[in-house]
Amino acid sequence: MSTRTPLGLIHSPAREGALTDLAAEMMSEQASNLGRMGRNVERTLADLAAASPEIRPARLDAAADAVWRYFIQREVAGVRNHAPAIADYKIPGSVLARLGARPKAS
């Protein structure tokens, strides 16, 4: 008894169309998730900027966590250069330091 997929089914137009639809849906979900995470970065950075000295460490941790999750999602989407996101969101060095980033030499 064979467990191989019949050759007639491997290259069927119906299967290719379903894969294309699935890929489009996955990309759409990925983009939606990236947008949600970006809004979370904005919110946590705003909270950090408005934080009193007593709660600043907790806000810094929350912002670093949100940025880390955002960067991971970008990498999953194939975006490896985070410099544009750092500039767009104006991510402070204190948050980047929590992620283990080193400041650029001038």
N, CA, C and O atoms as a printed pandas DataFrame, in Angstrom:
     atom_number atom_name residue_name chain_id  residue_number  x_coord  y_coord  z_coord
0              1         N          MET        A               1    0.835   -1.177    0.000
1              2        CA          MET        A               1    0.000    0.000    0.000
2              3         C          MET        A               1    0.882    1.244    0.000
3              4         O          MET        A               1    1.826    1.330    0.785
4              5         N          SER        A               2    0.592    2.185   -0.850
5              6        CA          SER        A               2    1.370    3.404   -0.990
6              7         C          SER        A               2    0.811    4.509   -0.096
7              8         O          SER        A               2   -0.402    4.640    0.065
8              9         N          THR        A               3    1.717    5.303    0.482
9             10        CA          THR        A               3    1.278    6.446    1.290
10            11         C          THR        A               3    1.607    7.769    0.604
11            12         O          THR        A               3    1.406    8.838    1.180
12            13         N          ARG        A               4    2.114    7.695   -0.629
13            14        CA          ARG        A               4    2.434    8.905   -1.379
14            15         C          ARG        A               4    1.169    9.566   -1.879
15            16         O          ARG        A               4    0.166    8.901   -2.137
16            17         N          THR        A               5    1.224   10.883   -2.014
17            18        CA          THR        A               5    0.121   11.619   -2.624
18            19         C          THR        A               5    0.145   11.350   -4.117
19            20         O          THR        A               5    1.209   11.428   -4.731
20            21         N          PRO        A               6   -0.988   11.037   -4.718
21            22        CA          PRO        A               6   -1.021   10.814   -6.169
22            23         C          PRO        A               6   -0.521   12.052   -6.909
23            24         O          PRO        A               6   -0.858   13.179   -6.547
24            25         N          LEU        A               7    0.278   11.834   -7.941
25            26        CA          LEU        A               7    0.859   12.943   -8.689
26            27         C          LEU        A               7   -0.198   13.875   -9.265
27            28         O          LEU        A               7    0.047   15.074   -9.402
28            29         N          GLY        A               8   -1.350   13.352   -9.598
29            30        CA          GLY        A               8   -2.409   14.177  -10.149
30            31         C          GLY        A               8   -2.932   15.202   -9.151
31            32         O          GLY        A               8   -3.494   16.222   -9.552
32            33         N          LEU        A               9   -2.758   14.949   -7.881
33            34        CA          LEU        A               9   -3.249   15.886   -6.864
34            35         C          LEU        A               9   -2.199   16.903   -6.428
35            36         O          LEU        A               9   -2.536   17.954   -5.882
36            37         N          ILE        A              10   -0.957   16.598   -6.664
37            38        CA          ILE        A              10    0.109   17.492   -6.212
38            39         C          ILE        A              10    0.068   18.832   -6.931
39            40         O          ILE        A              10    0.234   19.868   -6.288
40            41         N          HIS        A              11   -0.143   18.848   -8.216
41            42        CA          HIS        A              11   -0.097   20.082   -8.996
42            43         C          HIS        A              11   -1.473   20.503   -9.490
43            44         O          HIS        A              11   -1.589   21.101  -10.560
44            45         N          SER        A              12   -2.489   20.206   -8.744
45            46        CA          SER        A              12   -3.840   20.543   -9.208
46            47         C          SER        A              12   -4.093   22.042   -9.032
47            48         O          SER        A              12   -3.670   22.621   -8.030
48            49         N          PRO        A              13   -4.768   22.673   -9.978
49            50        CA          PRO        A              13   -5.085   24.100   -9.870
50            51         C          PRO        A              13   -5.914   24.418   -8.621
51            52         O          PRO        A              13   -5.739   25.482   -8.028
52            53         N          ALA        A              14   -6.801   23.525   -8.218
53            54        CA          ALA        A              14   -7.614   23.766   -7.022
54            55         C          ALA        A              14   -6.722   23.845   -5.782
55            56         O          ALA        A              14   -6.926   24.695   -4.916
56            57         N          ARG        A              15   -5.738   22.957   -5.707
57            58        CA          ARG        A              15   -4.827   22.950   -4.558
58            59         C          ARG        A              15   -3.977   24.211   -4.558
59            60         O          ARG        A              15   -3.783   24.828   -3.510
60            61         N          GLU        A              16   -3.468   24.600   -5.722
61            62        CA          GLU        A              16   -2.644   25.804   -5.803
62            63         C          GLU        A              16   -3.459   27.042   -5.440
63            64         O          GLU        A              16   -2.947   27.946   -4.778
64            65         N          GLY        A              17   -4.711   27.093   -5.863
65            66        CA          GLY        A              17   -5.566   28.216   -5.512
66            67         C          GLY        A              17   -5.825   28.281   -4.019
67            68         O          GLY        A              17   -5.842   29.363   -3.432
68            69         N          ALA        A              18   -6.026   27.126   -3.405
69            70        CA          ALA        A              18   -6.251   27.077   -1.958
70            71         C          ALA        A              18   -5.011   27.528   -1.204
71            72         O          ALA        A              18   -5.113   28.229   -0.197
72            73         N          LEU        A              19   -3.842   27.130   -1.688
73            74        CA          LEU        A              19   -2.600   27.564   -1.041
74            75         C          LEU        A              19   -2.399   29.065   -1.185
75            76         O          LEU        A              19   -1.936   29.726   -0.256
76            77         N          THR        A              20   -2.746   29.599   -2.343
77            78        CA          THR        A              20   -2.636   31.035   -2.560
78            79         C          THR        A              20   -3.585   31.779   -1.621
79            80         O          THR        A              20   -3.208   32.787   -1.022
80            81         N          ASP        A              21   -4.808   31.284   -1.495
81            82        CA          ASP        A              21   -5.765   31.902   -0.584
82            83         C          ASP        A              21   -5.277   31.833    0.854
83            84         O          ASP        A              21   -5.399   32.802    1.604
84            85         N          LEU        A              22   -4.727   30.693    1.237
85            86        CA          LEU        A              22   -4.209   30.528    2.590
86            87         C          LEU        A              22   -3.045   31.477    2.845
87            88         O          LEU        A              22   -2.971   32.097    3.905
88            89         N          ALA        A              23   -2.141   31.592    1.886
89            90        CA          ALA        A              23   -0.997   32.493    2.033
90            91         C          ALA        A              23   -1.464   33.941    2.167
91            92         O          ALA        A              23   -0.929   34.695    2.979
92            93         N          ALA        A              24   -2.456   34.327    1.373
93            94        CA          ALA        A              24   -2.986   35.695    1.454
94            95         C          ALA        A              24   -3.625   35.945    2.815
95            96         O          ALA        A              24   -3.461   37.022    3.389
96            97         N          GLU        A              25   -4.344   34.968    3.329
97            98        CA          GLU        A              25   -4.980   35.121    4.637
98            99         C          GLU        A              25   -3.933   35.204    5.745
99           100         O          GLU        A              25   -4.078   35.984    6.686
100          101         N          MET        A              26   -2.890   34.406    5.629
101          102        CA          MET        A              26   -1.820   34.440    6.628
102          103         C          MET        A              26   -1.101   35.781    6.606
103          104         O          MET        A              26   -0.781   36.331    7.660
104          105         N          MET        A              27   -0.846   36.311    5.417
105          106        CA          MET        A              27   -0.185   37.614    5.310
106          107         C          MET        A              27   -1.074   38.717    5.867
107          108         O          MET        A              27   -0.583   39.647    6.506
108          109         N          SER        A              28   -2.360   38.621    5.634
109          110        CA          SER        A              28   -3.300   39.602    6.164
110          111         C          SER        A              28   -3.310   39.577    7.692
111          112         O          SER        A              28   -3.300   40.626    8.336
112          113         N          GLU        A              29   -3.328   38.397    8.255
113          114        CA          GLU        A              29   -3.320   38.255    9.717
114          115         C          GLU        A              29   -2.007   38.762   10.291
115          116         O          GLU        A              29   -1.990   39.395   11.346
116          117         N          GLN        A              30   -0.913   38.489    9.604
117          118        CA          GLN        A              30    0.395   38.948   10.041
118          119         C          GLN        A              30    0.447   40.479   10.063
119          120         O          GLN        A              30    0.958   41.070   11.015
120          121         N          ALA        A              31   -0.075   41.113    9.026
121          122        CA          ALA        A              31   -0.100   42.570    8.953
122          123         C          ALA        A              31   -1.000   43.158   10.035
123          124         O          ALA        A              31   -0.659   44.169   10.649
124          125         N          SER        A              32   -2.134   42.534   10.264
125          126        CA          SER        A              32   -3.047   42.994   11.301
126          127         C          SER        A              32   -2.398   42.896   12.678
127          128         O          SER        A              32   -2.510   43.815   13.489
128          129         N          ASN        A              33   -1.733   41.799   12.934
129          130        CA          ASN        A              33   -1.052   41.607   14.207
130          131         C          ASN        A              33    0.081   42.611   14.387
131          132         O          ASN        A              33    0.285   43.134   15.482
132          133         N          LEU        A              34    0.803   42.876   13.328
133          134        CA          LEU        A              34    1.886   43.860   13.385
134          135         C          LEU        A              34    1.324   45.243   13.702
135          136         O          LEU        A              34    1.931   45.996   14.464
136          137         N          GLY        A              35    0.182   45.584   13.133
137          138        CA          GLY        A              35   -0.461   46.863   13.435
138          139         C          GLY        A              35   -0.885   46.961   14.887
139          140         O          GLY        A              35   -0.679   47.996   15.520
140          141         N          ARG        A              36   -1.477   45.898   15.429
141          142        CA          ARG        A              36   -1.876   45.877   16.847
142          143         C          ARG        A              36   -0.660   46.046   17.747
143          144         O          ARG        A              36   -0.696   46.781   18.734
144          145         N          MET        A              37    0.400   45.363   17.395
145          146        CA          MET        A              37    1.609   45.457   18.215
146          147         C          MET        A              37    2.234   46.844   18.126
147          148         O          MET        A              37    2.773   47.348   19.111
148          149         N          GLY        A              38    2.164   47.456   16.961
149          150        CA          GLY        A              38    2.672   48.818   16.804
150          151         C          GLY        A              38    1.888   49.809   17.648
151          152         O          GLY        A              38    2.470   50.703   18.262
152          153         N          ARG        A              39    0.573   49.655   17.681
153          154        CA          ARG        A              39   -0.249   50.522   18.537
154          155         C          ARG        A              39    0.074   50.305   20.014
155          156         O          ARG        A              39    0.051   51.246   20.807
156          157         N          ASN        A              40    0.371   49.069   20.372
157          158        CA          ASN        A              40    0.761   48.779   21.753
158          159         C          ASN        A              40    2.101   49.435   22.085
159          160         O          ASN        A              40    2.282   49.937   23.195
160          161         N          VAL        A              41    3.032   49.438   21.149
161          162        CA          VAL        A              41    4.308   50.129   21.348
162          163         C          VAL        A              41    4.049   51.611   21.578
163          164         O          VAL        A              41    4.598   52.200   22.508
164          165         N          GLU        A              42    3.220   52.214   20.741
165          166        CA          GLU        A              42    2.902   53.637   20.905
166          167         C          GLU        A              42    2.318   53.917   22.284
167          168         O          GLU        A              42    2.713   54.873   22.951
168          169         N          ARG        A              43    1.371   53.073   22.707
169          170        CA          ARG        A              43    0.710   53.283   23.996
170          171         C          ARG        A              43    1.691   53.146   25.160
171          172         O          ARG        A              43    1.697   53.976   26.069
172          173         N          THR        A              44    2.521   52.100   25.132
173          174        CA          THR        A              44    3.452   51.898   26.244
174          175         C          THR        A              44    4.535   52.962   26.277
175          176         O          THR        A              44    5.003   53.330   27.355
176          177         N          LEU        A              45    4.945   53.465   25.114
177          178        CA          LEU        A              45    5.931   54.550   25.096
178          179         C          LEU        A              45    5.318   55.845   25.617
179          180         O          LEU        A              45    5.991   56.611   26.306
180          181         N          ALA        A              46    4.048   56.100   25.297
181          182        CA          ALA        A              46    3.363   57.283   25.833
182          183         C          ALA        A              46    3.220   57.162   27.348
183          184         O          ALA        A              46    3.418   58.142   28.066
184          185         N          ASP        A              47    2.880   55.976   27.839
185          186        CA          ASP        A              47    2.777   55.746   29.281
186          187         C          ASP        A              47    4.130   55.970   29.952
187          188         O          ASP        A              47    4.196   56.546   31.038
188          189         N          LEU        A              48    5.192   55.523   29.319
189          190        CA          LEU        A              48    6.535   55.709   29.861
190          191         C          LEU        A              48    6.891   57.184   29.940
191          192         O          LEU        A              48    7.442   57.646   30.939
192          193         N          ALA        A              49    6.573   57.918   28.885
193          194        CA          ALA        A              49    6.898   59.349   28.861
194          195         C          ALA        A              49    6.148   60.116   29.946
195          196         O          ALA        A              49    6.662   61.098   30.481
196          197         N          ALA        A              50    4.936   59.673   30.270
197          198        CA          ALA        A              50    4.117   60.366   31.262
198          199         C          ALA        A              50    4.295   59.817   32.675
199          200         O          ALA        A              50    3.650   60.299   33.606
200          201         N          ALA        A              51    5.149   58.830   32.848
201          202        CA          ALA        A              51    5.273   58.142   34.137
202          203         C          ALA        A              51    5.991   58.995   35.171
203          204         O          ALA        A              51    6.946   59.709   34.865
204          205         N          SER        A              52    5.509   58.903   36.390
205          206        CA          SER        A              52    6.194   59.541   37.511
206          207         C          SER        A              52    7.408   58.686   37.868
207          208         O          SER        A              52    7.468   57.514   37.496
208          209         N          PRO        A              53    8.371   59.258   38.582
209          210        CA          PRO        A              53    9.587   58.491   38.910
210          211         C          PRO        A              53    9.308   57.200   39.676
211          212         O          PRO        A              53   10.062   56.235   39.556
212          213         N          GLU        A              54    8.231   57.175   40.463
213          214        CA          GLU        A              54    7.944   55.976   41.254
214          215         C          GLU        A              54    7.535   54.793   40.380
215          216         O          GLU        A              54    7.887   53.650   40.674
216          217         N          ILE        A              55    6.802   55.060   39.322
217          218        CA          ILE        A              55    6.317   53.956   38.484
218          219         C          ILE        A              55    7.105   53.810   37.178
219          220         O          ILE        A              55    6.796   52.942   36.362
220          221         N          ARG        A              56    8.104   54.643   36.981
221          222        CA          ARG        A              56    8.884   54.595   35.747
222          223         C          ARG        A              56    9.513   53.223   35.482
223          224         O          ARG        A              56    9.461   52.760   34.342
224          225         N          PRO        A              57   10.104   52.552   36.473
225          226        CA          PRO        A              57   10.700   51.233   36.181
226          227         C          PRO        A              57    9.686   50.231   35.623
227          228         O          PRO        A              57   10.004   49.469   34.710
228          229         N          ALA        A              58    8.491   50.230   36.159
229          230        CA          ALA        A              58    7.466   49.302   35.657
230          231         C          ALA        A              58    7.057   49.676   34.235
231          232         O          ALA        A              58    6.861   48.799   33.393
232          233         N          ARG        A              59    6.929   50.973   33.965
233          234        CA          ARG        A              59    6.563   51.422   32.613
234          235         C          ARG        A              59    7.681   51.125   31.623
235          236         O          ARG        A              59    7.427   50.802   30.463
236          237         N          LEU        A              60    8.921   51.237   32.092
237          238        CA          LEU        A              60   10.067   50.923   31.238
238          239         C          LEU        A              60   10.062   49.438   30.870
239          240         O          LEU        A              60   10.319   49.074   29.722
240          241         N          ASP        A              61    9.770   48.594   31.844
241          242        CA          ASP        A              61    9.678   47.155   31.573
242          243         C          ASP        A              61    8.565   46.860   30.570
243          244         O          ASP        A              61    8.746   46.061   29.651
244          245         N          ALA        A              62    7.417   47.505   30.748
245          246        CA          ALA        A              62    6.279   47.282   29.843
246          247         C          ALA        A              62    6.602   47.742   28.423
247          248         O          ALA        A              62    6.261   47.068   27.451
248          249         N          ALA        A              63    7.262   48.892   28.312
249          250        CA          ALA        A              63    7.631   49.409   26.988
250          251         C          ALA        A              63    8.652   48.494   26.319
251          252         O          ALA        A              63    8.544   48.208   25.127
252          253         N          ALA        A              64    9.634   48.040   27.076
253          254        CA          ALA        A              64   10.653   47.144   26.517
254          255         C          ALA        A              64   10.014   45.837   26.050
255          256         O          ALA        A              64   10.375   45.311   24.998
256          257         N          ASP        A              65    9.076   45.318   26.823
257          258        CA          ASP        A              65    8.390   44.087   26.436
258          259         C          ASP        A              65    7.589   44.303   25.148
259          260         O          ASP        A              65    7.620   43.459   24.252
260          261         N          ALA        A              66    6.878   45.421   25.052
261          262        CA          ALA        A              66    6.078   45.703   23.851
262          263         C          ALA        A              66    6.970   45.861   22.620
263          264         O          ALA        A              66    6.641   45.362   21.545
264          265         N          VAL        A              67    8.092   46.552   22.777
265          266        CA          VAL        A              67    9.018   46.745   21.657
266          267         C          VAL        A              67    9.635   45.415   21.252
267          268         O          VAL        A              67    9.764   45.128   20.062
268          269         N          TRP        A              68   10.014   44.609   22.220
269          270        CA          TRP        A              68   10.605   43.300   21.922
270          271         C          TRP        A              68    9.621   42.446   21.127
271          272         O          TRP        A              68   10.000   41.829   20.131
272          273         N          ARG        A              69    8.359   42.406   21.561
273          274        CA          ARG        A              69    7.339   41.624   20.861
274          275         C          ARG        A              69    7.121   42.158   19.437
275          276         O          ARG        A              69    6.946   41.388   18.492
276          277         N          TYR        A              70    7.135   43.476   19.306
277          278        CA          TYR        A              70    6.973   44.102   17.986
278          279         C          TYR        A              70    8.135   43.724   17.064
279          280         O          TYR        A              70    7.926   43.389   15.898
280          281         N          PHE        A              71    9.351   43.781   17.592
281          282        CA          PHE        A              71   10.515   43.418   16.787
282          283         C          PHE        A              71   10.455   41.947   16.361
283          284         O          PHE        A              71   10.788   41.620   15.222
284          285         N          ILE        A              72   10.040   41.075   17.253
285          286        CA          ILE        A              72    9.930   39.660   16.917
286          287         C          ILE        A              72    8.912   39.468   15.789
287          288         O          ILE        A              72    9.156   38.712   14.849
288          289         N          GLN        A              73    7.776   40.152   15.887
289          290        CA          GLN        A              73    6.753   40.031   14.848
290          291         C          GLN        A              73    7.273   40.557   13.512
291          292         O          GLN        A              73    6.971   39.988   12.463
292          293         N          ARG        A              74    8.046   41.632   13.541
293          294        CA          ARG        A              74    8.647   42.157   12.310
294          295         C          ARG        A              74    9.586   41.115   11.696
295          296         O          ARG        A              74    9.595   40.911   10.482
296          297         N          GLU        A              75   10.371   40.463   12.550
297          298        CA          GLU        A              75   11.307   39.460   12.047
298          299         C          GLU        A              75   10.569   38.265   11.456
299          300         O          GLU        A              75   10.997   37.707   10.445
300          301         N          VAL        A              76    9.460   37.868   12.080
301          302        CA          VAL        A              76    8.647   36.779   11.537
302          303         C          VAL        A              76    8.137   37.165   10.149
303          304         O          VAL        A              76    8.016   36.314    9.267
304          305         N          ALA        A              77    7.839   38.452    9.961
305          306        CA          ALA        A              77    7.348   38.942    8.671
306          307         C          ALA        A              77    8.490   39.138    7.664
307          308         O          ALA        A              77    8.244   39.503    6.515
308          309         N          GLY        A              78    9.723   38.899    8.087
309          310        CA          GLY        A              78   10.856   39.011    7.178
310          311         C          GLY        A              78   11.563   40.352    7.207
311          312         O          GLY        A              78   12.457   40.597    6.396
312          313         N          VAL        A              79   11.176   41.227    8.131
313          314        CA          VAL        A              79   11.803   42.550    8.236
314          315         C          VAL        A              79   12.867   42.479    9.324
315          316         O          VAL        A              79   12.545   42.349   10.505
316          317         N          ARG        A              80   14.118   42.564    8.930
317          318        CA          ARG        A              80   15.218   42.404    9.884
318          319         C          ARG        A              80   15.807   43.740   10.347
319          320         O          ARG        A              80   16.444   43.799   11.398
320          321         N          ASN        A              81   15.603   44.793    9.587
321          322        CA          ASN        A              81   16.175   46.097    9.930
322          323         C          ASN        A              81   15.168   46.867   10.785
323          324         O          ASN        A              81   14.105   47.256   10.302
324          325         N          HIS        A              82   15.506   47.080   12.039
325          326        CA          HIS        A              82   14.594   47.756   12.955
326          327         C          HIS        A              82   14.869   49.257   13.067
327          328         O          HIS        A              82   14.136   49.965   13.758
328          329         N          ALA        A              83   15.901   49.744   12.407
329          330        CA          ALA        A              83   16.247   51.166   12.489
330          331         C          ALA        A              83   15.084   52.084   12.085
331          332         O          ALA        A              83   14.845   53.081   12.766
332          333         N          PRO        A              84   14.354   51.782   11.001
333          334        CA          PRO        A              84   13.221   52.653   10.658
334          335         C          PRO        A              84   12.137   52.670   11.745
335          336         O          PRO        A              84   11.560   53.720   12.026
336          337         N          ALA        A              85   11.863   51.527   12.346
337          338        CA          ALA        A              85   10.851   51.469   13.415
338          339         C          ALA        A              85   11.330   52.237   14.636
339          340         O          ALA        A              85   10.543   52.931   15.279
340          341         N          ILE        A              86   12.600   52.121   14.959
341          342        CA          ILE        A              86   13.159   52.848   16.108
342          343         C          ILE        A              86   13.007   54.345   15.890
343          344         O          ILE        A              86   12.640   55.077   16.809
344          345         N          ALA        A              87   13.289   54.799   14.673
345          346        CA          ALA        A              87   13.153   56.222   14.361
346          347         C          ALA        A              87   11.690   56.659   14.321
347          348         O          ALA        A              87   11.350   57.714   14.855
348          349         N          ASP        A              88   10.828   55.871   13.701
349          350        CA          ASP        A              88    9.409   56.233   13.580
350          351         C          ASP        A              88    8.721   56.317   14.937
351          352         O          ASP        A              88    7.959   57.249   15.195
352          353         N          TYR        A              89    8.986   55.358   15.790
353          354        CA          TYR        A              89    8.344   55.338   17.110
354          355         C          TYR        A              89    9.129   56.146   18.149
355          356         O          TYR        A              89    8.679   56.320   19.282
356          357         N          LYS        A              90   10.310   56.638   17.747
357          358        CA          LYS        A              90   11.178   57.392   18.664
358          359         C          LYS        A              90   11.423   56.592   19.950
359          360         O          LYS        A              90   11.229   57.084   21.062
360          361         N          ILE        A              91   11.851   55.355   19.756
361          362        CA          ILE        A              91   12.087   54.465   20.886
362          363         C          ILE        A              91   13.326   54.944   21.634
363          364         O          ILE        A              91   14.412   55.017   21.059
364          365         N          PRO        A              92   13.166   55.268   22.904
365          366        CA          PRO        A              92   14.302   55.795   23.664
366          367         C          PRO        A              92   15.394   54.753   23.897
367          368         O          PRO        A              92   15.146   53.547   23.902
368          369         N          GLY        A              93   16.595   55.257   24.087
369          370        CA          GLY        A              93   17.739   54.392   24.346
370          371         C          GLY        A              93   17.559   53.532   25.579
371          372         O          GLY        A              93   18.057   52.407   25.626
372          373         N          SER        A              94   16.850   54.044   26.588
373          374        CA          SER        A              94   16.634   53.263   27.810
374          375         C          SER        A              94   15.816   52.003   27.517
375          376         O          SER        A              94   16.039   50.959   28.129
376          377         N          VAL        A              95   14.874   52.104   26.586
377          378        CA          VAL        A              95   14.078   50.933   26.201
378          379         C          VAL        A              95   14.950   49.974   25.394
379          380         O          VAL        A              95   14.927   48.765   25.626
380          381         N          LEU        A              96   15.704   50.504   24.463
381          382        CA          LEU        A              96   16.579   49.657   23.642
382          383         C          LEU        A              96   17.635   48.971   24.498
383          384         O          LEU        A              96   18.007   47.829   24.229
384          385         N          ALA        A              97   18.119   49.661   25.527
385          386        CA          ALA        A              97   19.113   49.056   26.417
386          387         C          ALA        A              97   18.528   47.840   27.134
387          388         O          ALA        A              97   19.237   46.865   27.386
388          389         N          ARG        A              98   17.252   47.895   27.459
389          390        CA          ARG        A              98   16.594   46.746   28.107
390          391         C          ARG        A              98   16.540   45.548   27.161
391          392         O          ARG        A              98   16.447   44.402   27.603
392          393         N          LEU        A              99   16.599   45.819   25.873
393          394        CA          LEU        A              99   16.569   44.737   24.883
394          395         C          LEU        A              99   17.975   44.212   24.579
395          396         O          LEU        A              99   18.145   43.241   23.841
396          397         N          GLY        A             100   18.968   44.870   25.159
397          398        CA          GLY        A             100   20.349   44.449   24.921
398          399         C          GLY        A             100   21.004   45.152   23.758
399          400         O          GLY        A             100   22.097   44.770   23.339
400          401         N          ALA        A             101   20.348   46.186   23.220
401          402        CA          ALA        A             101   20.924   46.924   22.095
402          403         C          ALA        A             101   22.041   47.830   22.590
403          404         O          ALA        A             101   21.972   48.374   23.693
404          405         N          ARG        A             102   23.042   47.982   21.786
405          406        CA          ARG        A             102   24.151   48.882   22.112
406          407         C          ARG        A             102   24.002   50.160   21.313
407          408         O          ARG        A             102   23.593   50.129   20.152
408          409         N          PRO        A             103   24.331   51.278   21.928
409          410        CA          PRO        A             103   24.234   52.551   21.170
410          411         C          PRO        A             103   25.210   52.550   20.005
411          412         O          PRO        A             103   26.292   51.967   20.074
412          413         N          LYS        A             104   24.798   53.221   18.929
413          414        CA          LYS        A             104   25.663   53.340   17.753
414          415         C          LYS        A             104   26.818   54.294   18.070
415          416         O          LYS        A             104   26.652   55.288   18.777
416          417         N          ALA        A             105   27.976   53.964   17.531
417          418        CA          ALA        A             105   29.136   54.848   17.671
418          419         C          ALA        A             105   28.960   55.981   16.660
419          420         O          ALA        A             105   28.635   55.739   15.498
420          421         N          SER        A             106   29.171   57.194   17.102
421          422        CA          SER        A             106   28.996   58.355   16.210
422          423         C          SER        A             106   30.213   58.622   15.381
423          424         O          SER        A             106   30.224   59.560   14.584
